[in-house]
Amino acid sequence: MDSNVLYKSLSARITAEVLGRDQENWPSYFDDLRALVRRVVSEADESGLSADERSALTQQLIEHVMSLEACLPKLRPTNAARLDGVGSA
């Protein structure tokens, strides 16, 4: 399987998971998410990726998680901000 296809699929799933979470302990959550990425990619024998490709994919996904972590306040606005202007005509 192509590593770019895997990256797109996994990064989309990670993003959806992060945005769908109501989490209080975000630092711990992101630490766990990075550990999960490392484990899943390293154990993905059926992917057909070489060790170098797995390493590169892991790095890309870790960087994606880090970018989500950095942007989280912007990605998850408060309820008031989400509802601002809703229902106004």
Distance bins in CASP14 RR format, pairs under 12 A and 6 or more apart:
PFRMAT RR
TARGET T0000
AUTHOR 0000-0000-0000
RMODE 2
METHOD distances of the structure
MODEL  1
1 7 0 0 0 0 0 1 0 0 0 0 0
1 8 0 0 0 0 0 1 0 0 0 0 0
1 9 0 0 0 0 1 0 0 0 0 0 0
1 10 0 0 0 0 0 1 0 0 0 0 0
1 41 0 0 0 0 0 1 0 0 0 0 0
1 44 0 0 0 0 1 0 0 0 0 0 0
1 45 0 0 0 0 0 1 0 0 0 0 0
1 46 0 0 0 0 1 0 0 0 0 0 0
1 47 1 0 1 0 0 0 0 0 0 0 0
1 48 1 0 0 1 0 0 0 0 0 0 0
1 49 1 0 0 1 0 0 0 0 0 0 0
1 50 0 0 0 0 0 1 0 0 0 0 0
1 53 0 0 0 0 1 0 0 0 0 0 0
1 54 0 0 0 0 0 1 0 0 0 0 0
1 57 0 0 0 0 0 1 0 0 0 0 0
2 8 0 0 0 0 1 0 0 0 0 0 0
2 9 0 0 0 0 0 1 0 0 0 0 0
2 47 0 0 0 0 1 0 0 0 0 0 0
2 48 0 0 0 0 1 0 0 0 0 0 0
2 49 0 0 0 0 1 0 0 0 0 0 0
2 53 0 0 0 0 1 0 0 0 0 0 0
2 57 0 0 0 0 0 1 0 0 0 0 0
3 9 0 0 0 0 0 1 0 0 0 0 0
3 10 0 0 0 0 0 1 0 0 0 0 0
3 11 0 0 0 0 0 1 0 0 0 0 0
3 41 0 0 0 0 1 0 0 0 0 0 0
3 44 0 0 0 0 0 1 0 0 0 0 0
3 47 0 0 0 0 1 0 0 0 0 0 0
3 48 0 0 0 0 1 0 0 0 0 0 0
3 49 1 0 1 0 0 0 0 0 0 0 0
3 50 0 0 0 0 1 0 0 0 0 0 0
3 52 0 0 0 0 1 0 0 0 0 0 0
3 53 1 0 1 0 0 0 0 0 0 0 0
3 54 0 0 0 0 1 0 0 0 0 0 0
3 55 0 0 0 0 0 1 0 0 0 0 0
3 56 1 0 0 1 0 0 0 0 0 0 0
3 57 1 0 1 0 0 0 0 0 0 0 0
3 58 0 0 0 0 0 1 0 0 0 0 0
3 59 0 0 0 0 0 1 0 0 0 0 0
3 60 0 0 0 0 1 0 0 0 0 0 0
3 61 0 0 0 0 0 1 0 0 0 0 0
4 10 0 0 0 0 0 1 0 0 0 0 0
4 11 0 0 0 0 0 1 0 0 0 0 0
4 49 0 0 0 0 0 1 0 0 0 0 0
4 53 0 0 0 0 0 1 0 0 0 0 0
4 56 0 0 0 0 0 1 0 0 0 0 0
4 57 0 0 0 0 1 0 0 0 0 0 0
4 60 0 0 0 0 1 0 0 0 0 0 0
5 11 0 0 0 0 0 1 0 0 0 0 0
5 12 0 0 0 0 0 1 0 0 0 0 0
5 47 0 0 0 0 1 0 0 0 0 0 0
5 48 0 0 0 0 0 1 0 0 0 0 0
5 49 0 0 0 0 0 1 0 0 0 0 0
5 53 0 0 0 0 0 1 0 0 0 0 0
5 57 0 0 0 0 0 1 0 0 0 0 0
6 12 0 0 0 0 0 1 0 0 0 0 0
6 13 0 0 0 0 0 1 0 0 0 0 0
6 14 0 0 0 0 0 1 0 0 0 0 0
6 37 0 0 0 0 0 1 0 0 0 0 0
6 40 0 0 0 0 0 1 0 0 0 0 0
6 41 0 0 0 0 1 0 0 0 0 0 0
6 44 1 0 0 1 0 0 0 0 0 0 0
6 46 0 0 0 0 0 1 0 0 0 0 0
6 47 1 0 0 1 0 0 0 0 0 0 0
6 48 0 0 0 0 1 0 0 0 0 0 0
6 49 1 0 0 1 0 0 0 0 0 0 0
6 53 0 0 0 0 1 0 0 0 0 0 0
6 54 0 0 0 0 1 0 0 0 0 0 0
6 56 0 0 0 0 0 1 0 0 0 0 0
6 57 1 0 0 1 0 0 0 0 0 0 0
6 58 0 0 0 0 0 1 0 0 0 0 0
6 60 0 0 0 0 1 0 0 0 0 0 0
6 61 0 0 0 0 1 0 0 0 0 0 0
7 13 0 0 0 0 0 1 0 0 0 0 0
7 14 0 0 0 0 0 1 0 0 0 0 0
7 15 0 0 0 0 0 1 0 0 0 0 0
7 37 0 0 0 0 0 1 0 0 0 0 0
7 41 0 0 0 0 1 0 0 0 0 0 0
7 47 0 0 0 0 0 1 0 0 0 0 0
7 49 0 0 0 0 0 1 0 0 0 0 0
7 53 0 0 0 0 0 1 0 0 0 0 0
7 54 0 0 0 0 0 1 0 0 0 0 0
7 56 0 0 0 0 1 0 0 0 0 0 0
7 57 1 0 1 0 0 0 0 0 0 0 0
7 58 0 0 0 0 0 1 0 0 0 0 0
7 59 0 0 0 0 0 1 0 0 0 0 0
7 60 1 0 1 0 0 0 0 0 0 0 0
7 61 1 0 0 1 0 0 0 0 0 0 0
7 62 0 0 0 0 0 1 0 0 0 0 0
7 63 0 0 0 0 0 1 0 0 0 0 0
7 64 0 0 0 0 1 0 0 0 0 0 0
8 14 0 0 0 0 0 1 0 0 0 0 0
8 15 0 0 0 0 0 1 0 0 0 0 0
8 57 0 0 0 0 0 1 0 0 0 0 0
8 60 0 0 0 0 0 1 0 0 0 0 0
8 61 0 0 0 0 0 1 0 0 0 0 0
8 64 0 0 0 0 0 1 0 0 0 0 0
9 15 0 0 0 0 0 1 0 0 0 0 0
9 16 0 0 0 0 0 1 0 0 0 0 0
9 40 0 0 0 0 0 1 0 0 0 0 0
9 44 0 0 0 0 0 1 0 0 0 0 0
9 47 0 0 0 0 0 1 0 0 0 0 0
9 57 0 0 0 0 0 1 0 0 0 0 0
9 61 0 0 0 0 0 1 0 0 0 0 0
9 64 0 0 0 0 0 1 0 0 0 0 0
10 16 0 0 0 0 0 1 0 0 0 0 0
10 17 0 0 0 0 0 1 0 0 0 0 0
10 33 0 0 0 0 0 1 0 0 0 0 0
10 36 0 0 0 0 0 1 0 0 0 0 0
10 37 1 0 0 1 0 0 0 0 0 0 0
10 40 1 0 0 1 0 0 0 0 0 0 0
10 41 0 0 0 0 1 0 0 0 0 0 0
10 44 0 0 0 0 1 0 0 0 0 0 0
10 47 0 0 0 0 0 1 0 0 0 0 0
10 57 0 0 0 0 1 0 0 0 0 0 0
10 58 0 0 0 0 0 1 0 0 0 0 0
10 60 0 0 0 0 1 0 0 0 0 0 0
10 61 1 0 1 0 0 0 0 0 0 0 0
10 62 0 0 0 0 0 1 0 0 0 0 0
10 64 0 0 0 0 1 0 0 0 0 0 0
10 65 0 0 0 0 0 1 0 0 0 0 0
11 17 0 0 0 0 0 1 0 0 0 0 0
11 18 0 0 0 0 0 1 0 0 0 0 0
11 33 0 0 0 0 0 1 0 0 0 0 0
11 37 0 0 0 0 1 0 0 0 0 0 0
11 41 0 0 0 0 0 1 0 0 0 0 0
11 57 0 0 0 0 0 1 0 0 0 0 0
11 60 1 0 0 1 0 0 0 0 0 0 0
11 61 1 0 0 1 0 0 0 0 0 0 0
11 62 0 0 0 0 0 1 0 0 0 0 0
11 63 0 0 0 0 1 0 0 0 0 0 0
11 64 1 0 1 0 0 0 0 0 0 0 0
11 65 0 0 0 0 1 0 0 0 0 0 0
11 66 0 0 0 0 0 1 0 0 0 0 0
11 67 0 0 0 0 1 0 0 0 0 0 0
11 68 0 0 0 0 1 0 0 0 0 0 0
12 18 0 0 0 0 0 1 0 0 0 0 0
12 19 0 0 0 0 0 1 0 0 0 0 0
12 61 0 0 0 0 0 1 0 0 0 0 0
12 64 0 0 0 0 1 0 0 0 0 0 0
12 68 0 0 0 0 0 1 0 0 0 0 0
13 19 0 0 0 0 0 1 0 0 0 0 0
13 20 0 0 0 0 0 1 0 0 0 0 0
13 33 0 0 0 0 0 1 0 0 0 0 0
13 36 0 0 0 0 0 1 0 0 0 0 0
13 37 0 0 0 0 0 1 0 0 0 0 0
13 40 0 0 0 0 0 1 0 0 0 0 0
13 61 0 0 0 0 0 1 0 0 0 0 0
13 64 0 0 0 0 0 1 0 0 0 0 0
13 65 0 0 0 0 0 1 0 0 0 0 0
13 68 0 0 0 0 0 1 0 0 0 0 0
14 20 0 0 0 0 0 1 0 0 0 0 0
14 21 0 0 0 0 0 1 0 0 0 0 0
14 29 0 0 0 0 0 1 0 0 0 0 0
14 30 0 0 0 0 0 1 0 0 0 0 0
14 33 1 0 0 1 0 0 0 0 0 0 0
14 34 0 0 0 0 0 1 0 0 0 0 0
14 36 0 0 0 0 1 0 0 0 0 0 0
14 37 1 0 0 1 0 0 0 0 0 0 0
14 40 0 0 0 0 0 1 0 0 0 0 0
14 41 0 0 0 0 0 1 0 0 0 0 0
14 60 0 0 0 0 0 1 0 0 0 0 0
14 61 1 0 0 1 0 0 0 0 0 0 0
14 62 0 0 0 0 0 1 0 0 0 0 0
14 63 0 0 0 0 0 1 0 0 0 0 0
14 64 1 0 0 1 0 0 0 0 0 0 0
14 65 1 0 0 1 0 0 0 0 0 0 0
14 66 0 0 0 0 0 1 0 0 0 0 0
14 67 0 0 0 0 0 1 0 0 0 0 0
14 68 1 0 0 1 0 0 0 0 0 0 0
14 69 0 0 0 0 0 1 0 0 0 0 0
15 21 0 0 0 0 0 1 0 0 0 0 0
15 33 0 0 0 0 0 1 0 0 0 0 0
15 61 0 0 0 0 0 1 0 0 0 0 0
15 64 1 0 0 1 0 0 0 0 0 0 0
15 65 0 0 0 0 1 0 0 0 0 0 0
15 67 0 0 0 0 1 0 0 0 0 0 0
15 68 1 0 0 1 0 0 0 0 0 0 0
15 69 0 0 0 0 0 1 0 0 0 0 0
15 71 0 0 0 0 0 1 0 0 0 0 0
15 72 0 0 0 0 0 1 0 0 0 0 0
15 75 0 0 0 0 1 0 0 0 0 0 0
15 76 0 0 0 0 0 1 0 0 0 0 0
16 68 0 0 0 0 0 1 0 0 0 0 0
16 75 0 0 0 0 0 1 0 0 0 0 0
17 23 0 0 0 0 0 1 0 0 0 0 0
17 29 0 0 0 0 1 0 0 0 0 0 0
17 30 0 0 0 0 0 1 0 0 0 0 0
17 32 0 0 0 0 0 1 0 0 0 0 0
17 33 1 0 0 1 0 0 0 0 0 0 0
17 36 0 0 0 0 1 0 0 0 0 0 0
17 37 0 0 0 0 0 1 0 0 0 0 0
17 64 0 0 0 0 0 1 0 0 0 0 0
17 65 0 0 0 0 0 1 0 0 0 0 0
17 68 0 0 0 0 1 0 0 0 0 0 0
18 26 0 0 0 0 1 0 0 0 0 0 0
18 29 0 0 0 0 1 0 0 0 0 0 0
18 30 0 0 0 0 1 0 0 0 0 0 0
18 32 0 0 0 0 0 1 0 0 0 0 0
18 33 1 0 0 1 0 0 0 0 0 0 0
18 64 0 0 0 0 1 0 0 0 0 0 0
18 65 0 0 0 0 1 0 0 0 0 0 0
18 66 0 0 0 0 0 1 0 0 0 0 0
18 67 0 0 0 0 0 1 0 0 0 0 0
18 68 1 0 1 0 0 0 0 0 0 0 0
18 69 0 0 0 0 1 0 0 0 0 0 0
18 70 0 0 0 0 0 1 0 0 0 0 0
18 71 0 0 0 0 1 0 0 0 0 0 0
18 72 1 0 0 1 0 0 0 0 0 0 0
18 75 1 0 0 1 0 0 0 0 0 0 0
18 76 0 0 0 0 1 0 0 0 0 0 0
19 68 0 0 0 0 1 0 0 0 0 0 0
19 71 0 0 0 0 0 1 0 0 0 0 0
19 72 0 0 0 0 1 0 0 0 0 0 0
19 74 0 0 0 0 0 1 0 0 0 0 0
19 75 1 0 0 1 0 0 0 0 0 0 0
19 76 1 0 0 1 0 0 0 0 0 0 0
19 77 0 0 0 0 0 1 0 0 0 0 0
20 29 0 0 0 0 0 1 0 0 0 0 0
20 68 0 0 0 0 0 1 0 0 0 0 0
20 72 0 0 0 0 0 1 0 0 0 0 0
20 75 0 0 0 0 0 1 0 0 0 0 0
20 76 0 0 0 0 1 0 0 0 0 0 0
21 29 1 0 0 1 0 0 0 0 0 0 0
21 30 0 0 0 0 0 1 0 0 0 0 0
21 32 0 0 0 0 0 1 0 0 0 0 0
21 33 0 0 0 0 1 0 0 0 0 0 0
21 68 0 0 0 0 0 1 0 0 0 0 0
21 72 0 0 0 0 1 0 0 0 0 0 0
21 75 0 0 0 0 0 1 0 0 0 0 0
21 76 0 0 0 0 1 0 0 0 0 0 0
22 29 0 0 0 0 0 1 0 0 0 0 0
22 76 0 0 0 0 1 0 0 0 0 0 0
22 79 0 0 0 0 0 1 0 0 0 0 0
23 29 1 0 1 0 0 0 0 0 0 0 0
23 30 0 0 0 0 1 0 0 0 0 0 0
23 31 0 0 0 0 0 1 0 0 0 0 0
23 32 0 0 0 0 0 1 0 0 0 0 0
23 33 0 0 0 0 0 1 0 0 0 0 0
23 68 0 0 0 0 0 1 0 0 0 0 0
23 69 0 0 0 0 0 1 0 0 0 0 0
23 72 0 0 0 0 1 0 0 0 0 0 0
23 76 0 0 0 0 1 0 0 0 0 0 0
25 31 0 0 0 0 1 0 0 0 0 0 0
25 32 0 0 0 0 1 0 0 0 0 0 0
26 32 0 0 0 0 0 1 0 0 0 0 0
26 33 0 0 0 0 0 1 0 0 0 0 0
26 65 0 0 0 0 0 1 0 0 0 0 0
26 68 0 0 0 0 0 1 0 0 0 0 0
26 69 1 0 0 1 0 0 0 0 0 0 0
26 70 0 0 0 0 0 1 0 0 0 0 0
26 71 0 0 0 0 0 1 0 0 0 0 0
26 72 1 0 0 1 0 0 0 0 0 0 0
26 73 0 0 0 0 1 0 0 0 0 0 0
26 75 0 0 0 0 0 1 0 0 0 0 0
26 76 0 0 0 0 1 0 0 0 0 0 0
27 33 0 0 0 0 0 1 0 0 0 0 0
27 34 0 0 0 0 0 1 0 0 0 0 0
27 69 0 0 0 0 1 0 0 0 0 0 0
27 72 0 0 0 0 0 1 0 0 0 0 0
28 34 0 0 0 0 0 1 0 0 0 0 0
28 35 0 0 0 0 0 1 0 0 0 0 0
28 69 0 0 0 0 0 1 0 0 0 0 0
29 35 0 0 0 0 0 1 0 0 0 0 0
29 36 0 0 0 0 0 1 0 0 0 0 0
29 65 0 0 0 0 0 1 0 0 0 0 0
29 68 0 0 0 0 0 1 0 0 0 0 0
29 69 0 0 0 0 1 0 0 0 0 0 0
29 72 0 0 0 0 1 0 0 0 0 0 0
30 36 0 0 0 0 0 1 0 0 0 0 0
30 37 0 0 0 0 0 1 0 0 0 0 0
30 62 0 0 0 0 0 1 0 0 0 0 0
30 64 0 0 0 0 0 1 0 0 0 0 0
30 65 1 0 0 1 0 0 0 0 0 0 0
30 66 1 0 0 1 0 0 0 0 0 0 0
30 67 0 0 0 0 0 1 0 0 0 0 0
30 68 1 0 0 1 0 0 0 0 0 0 0
30 69 1 0 1 0 0 0 0 0 0 0 0
30 70 0 0 0 0 1 0 0 0 0 0 0
30 71 0 0 0 0 0 1 0 0 0 0 0
30 72 0 0 0 0 1 0 0 0 0 0 0
31 37 0 0 0 0 0 1 0 0 0 0 0
31 38 0 0 0 0 0 1 0 0 0 0 0
31 62 0 0 0 0 0 1 0 0 0 0 0
31 65 0 0 0 0 1 0 0 0 0 0 0
31 66 0 0 0 0 0 1 0 0 0 0 0
31 69 0 0 0 0 1 0 0 0 0 0 0
32 38 0 0 0 0 0 1 0 0 0 0 0
32 39 0 0 0 0 0 1 0 0 0 0 0
32 65 0 0 0 0 0 1 0 0 0 0 0
32 69 0 0 0 0 0 1 0 0 0 0 0
33 39 0 0 0 0 0 1 0 0 0 0 0
33 40 0 0 0 0 0 1 0 0 0 0 0
33 61 0 0 0 0 1 0 0 0 0 0 0
33 62 0 0 0 0 1 0 0 0 0 0 0
33 64 0 0 0 0 0 1 0 0 0 0 0
33 65 1 0 1 0 0 0 0 0 0 0 0
33 66 0 0 0 0 0 1 0 0 0 0 0
33 68 0 0 0 0 1 0 0 0 0 0 0
33 69 0 0 0 0 1 0 0 0 0 0 0
33 72 0 0 0 0 0 1 0 0 0 0 0
34 40 0 0 0 0 0 1 0 0 0 0 0
34 41 0 0 0 0 0 1 0 0 0 0 0
34 58 0 0 0 0 1 0 0 0 0 0 0
34 59 0 0 0 0 0 1 0 0 0 0 0
34 61 0 0 0 0 1 0 0 0 0 0 0
34 62 1 0 1 0 0 0 0 0 0 0 0
34 63 0 0 0 0 0 1 0 0 0 0 0
34 64 0 0 0 0 0 1 0 0 0 0 0
34 65 1 0 1 0 0 0 0 0 0 0 0
34 66 1 0 0 1 0 0 0 0 0 0 0
34 68 0 0 0 0 0 1 0 0 0 0 0
34 69 0 0 0 0 1 0 0 0 0 0 0
35 41 0 0 0 0 0 1 0 0 0 0 0
35 42 0 0 0 0 0 1 0 0 0 0 0
35 58 0 0 0 0 0 1 0 0 0 0 0
35 61 0 0 0 0 0 1 0 0 0 0 0
35 62 0 0 0 0 0 1 0 0 0 0 0
35 65 0 0 0 0 0 1 0 0 0 0 0
36 42 0 0 0 0 0 1 0 0 0 0 0
36 43 0 0 0 0 0 1 0 0 0 0 0
36 58 0 0 0 0 0 1 0 0 0 0 0
36 61 0 0 0 0 1 0 0 0 0 0 0
36 62 0 0 0 0 0 1 0 0 0 0 0
36 65 0 0 0 0 1 0 0 0 0 0 0
37 43 0 0 0 0 0 1 0 0 0 0 0
37 44 0 0 0 0 0 1 0 0 0 0 0
37 54 0 0 0 0 0 1 0 0 0 0 0
37 57 0 0 0 0 1 0 0 0 0 0 0
37 58 1 0 0 1 0 0 0 0 0 0 0
37 59 0 0 0 0 1 0 0 0 0 0 0
37 60 0 0 0 0 1 0 0 0 0 0 0
37 61 1 0 1 0 0 0 0 0 0 0 0
37 62 1 0 1 0 0 0 0 0 0 0 0
37 63 0 0 0 0 0 1 0 0 0 0 0
37 64 0 0 0 0 1 0 0 0 0 0 0
37 65 1 0 0 1 0 0 0 0 0 0 0
37 66 0 0 0 0 0 1 0 0 0 0 0
37 68 0 0 0 0 0 1 0 0 0 0 0
38 44 0 0 0 0 0 1 0 0 0 0 0
38 54 0 0 0 0 1 0 0 0 0 0 0
38 55 0 0 0 0 0 1 0 0 0 0 0
38 57 0 0 0 0 0 1 0 0 0 0 0
38 58 1 0 1 0 0 0 0 0 0 0 0
38 59 0 0 0 0 0 1 0 0 0 0 0
38 61 0 0 0 0 1 0 0 0 0 0 0
38 62 1 0 0 1 0 0 0 0 0 0 0
38 65 0 0 0 0 0 1 0 0 0 0 0
39 54 0 0 0 0 0 1 0 0 0 0 0
39 58 0 0 0 0 1 0 0 0 0 0 0
39 61 0 0 0 0 0 1 0 0 0 0 0
40 46 0 0 0 0 0 1 0 0 0 0 0
40 47 0 0 0 0 1 0 0 0 0 0 0
40 54 0 0 0 0 0 1 0 0 0 0 0
40 57 0 0 0 0 0 1 0 0 0 0 0
40 58 0 0 0 0 1 0 0 0 0 0 0
40 61 0 0 0 0 1 0 0 0 0 0 0
40 62 0 0 0 0 0 1 0 0 0 0 0
41 47 0 0 0 0 1 0 0 0 0 0 0
41 48 0 0 0 0 0 1 0 0 0 0 0
41 49 0 0 0 0 1 0 0 0 0 0 0
41 51 0 0 0 0 0 1 0 0 0 0 0
41 53 0 0 0 0 1 0 0 0 0 0 0
41 54 1 0 1 0 0 0 0 0 0 0 0
41 55 0 0 0 0 1 0 0 0 0 0 0
41 56 0 0 0 0 1 0 0 0 0 0 0
41 57 1 0 1 0 0 0 0 0 0 0 0
41 58 1 0 1 0 0 0 0 0 0 0 0
41 59 0 0 0 0 1 0 0 0 0 0 0
41 60 0 0 0 0 1 0 0 0 0 0 0
41 61 1 0 0 1 0 0 0 0 0 0 0
41 62 0 0 0 0 1 0 0 0 0 0 0
42 49 0 0 0 0 0 1 0 0 0 0 0
42 51 0 0 0 0 1 0 0 0 0 0 0
42 53 0 0 0 0 0 1 0 0 0 0 0
42 54 1 0 0 1 0 0 0 0 0 0 0
42 55 0 0 0 0 1 0 0 0 0 0 0
42 57 0 0 0 0 1 0 0 0 0 0 0
42 58 1 0 0 1 0 0 0 0 0 0 0
42 61 0 0 0 0 0 1 0 0 0 0 0
43 49 0 0 0 0 0 1 0 0 0 0 0
43 54 0 0 0 0 1 0 0 0 0 0 0
43 58 0 0 0 0 0 1 0 0 0 0 0
44 50 0 0 0 0 0 1 0 0 0 0 0
44 51 0 0 0 0 0 1 0 0 0 0 0
44 53 0 0 0 0 0 1 0 0 0 0 0
44 54 1 0 0 1 0 0 0 0 0 0 0
44 57 0 0 0 0 1 0 0 0 0 0 0
44 58 0 0 0 0 1 0 0 0 0 0 0
44 61 0 0 0 0 0 1 0 0 0 0 0
45 51 0 0 0 0 0 1 0 0 0 0 0
45 54 0 0 0 0 1 0 0 0 0 0 0
47 53 0 0 0 0 1 0 0 0 0 0 0
47 54 1 0 0 1 0 0 0 0 0 0 0
47 57 0 0 0 0 1 0 0 0 0 0 0
47 58 0 0 0 0 0 1 0 0 0 0 0
48 54 0 0 0 0 1 0 0 0 0 0 0
48 57 0 0 0 0 0 1 0 0 0 0 0
49 55 0 0 0 0 1 0 0 0 0 0 0
49 56 0 0 0 0 1 0 0 0 0 0 0
49 57 1 0 0 1 0 0 0 0 0 0 0
49 58 0 0 0 0 0 1 0 0 0 0 0
50 56 0 0 0 0 1 0 0 0 0 0 0
50 57 0 0 0 0 0 1 0 0 0 0 0
51 57 0 0 0 0 0 1 0 0 0 0 0
51 58 0 0 0 0 0 1 0 0 0 0 0
52 58 0 0 0 0 0 1 0 0 0 0 0
52 59 0 0 0 0 0 1 0 0 0 0 0
53 59 0 0 0 0 0 1 0 0 0 0 0
53 60 0 0 0 0 0 1 0 0 0 0 0
54 60 0 0 0 0 0 1 0 0 0 0 0
54 61 0 0 0 0 0 1 0 0 0 0 0
55 61 0 0 0 0 0 1 0 0 0 0 0
55 62 0 0 0 0 0 1 0 0 0 0 0
56 62 0 0 0 0 0 1 0 0 0 0 0
56 63 0 0 0 0 0 1 0 0 0 0 0
57 63 0 0 0 0 0 1 0 0 0 0 0
57 64 0 0 0 0 0 1 0 0 0 0 0
58 64 0 0 0 0 0 1 0 0 0 0 0
58 65 0 0 0 0 0 1 0 0 0 0 0
59 65 0 0 0 0 0 1 0 0 0 0 0
59 66 0 0 0 0 0 1 0 0 0 0 0
60 66 0 0 0 0 0 1 0 0 0 0 0
60 67 0 0 0 0 0 1 0 0 0 0 0
61 67 0 0 0 0 0 1 0 0 0 0 0
61 68 0 0 0 0 0 1 0 0 0 0 0
62 68 0 0 0 0 0 1 0 0 0 0 0
62 69 0 0 0 0 0 1 0 0 0 0 0
63 69 0 0 0 0 0 1 0 0 0 0 0
63 70 0 0 0 0 0 1 0 0 0 0 0
64 70 0 0 0 0 0 1 0 0 0 0 0
64 71 0 0 0 0 0 1 0 0 0 0 0
65 71 0 0 0 0 0 1 0 0 0 0 0
65 72 0 0 0 0 0 1 0 0 0 0 0
66 72 0 0 0 0 0 1 0 0 0 0 0
67 74 0 0 0 0 0 1 0 0 0 0 0
67 75 0 0 0 0 0 1 0 0 0 0 0
68 74 0 0 0 0 0 1 0 0 0 0 0
68 75 1 0 0 1 0 0 0 0 0 0 0
68 76 0 0 0 0 0 1 0 0 0 0 0
69 75 0 0 0 0 1 0 0 0 0 0 0
69 76 0 0 0 0 0 1 0 0 0 0 0
71 77 0 0 0 0 0 1 0 0 0 0 0
73 81 0 0 0 0 0 1 0 0 0 0 0
74 81 0 0 0 0 0 1 0 0 0 0 0
75 81 0 0 0 0 0 1 0 0 0 0 0
75 82 0 0 0 0 0 1 0 0 0 0 0
76 82 0 0 0 0 1 0 0 0 0 0 0
77 83 0 0 0 0 1 0 0 0 0 0 0
77 84 0 0 0 0 1 0 0 0 0 0 0
78 84 0 0 0 0 1 0 0 0 0 0 0
79 86 0 0 0 0 0 1 0 0 0 0 0
80 86 0 0 0 0 0 1 0 0 0 0 0
END
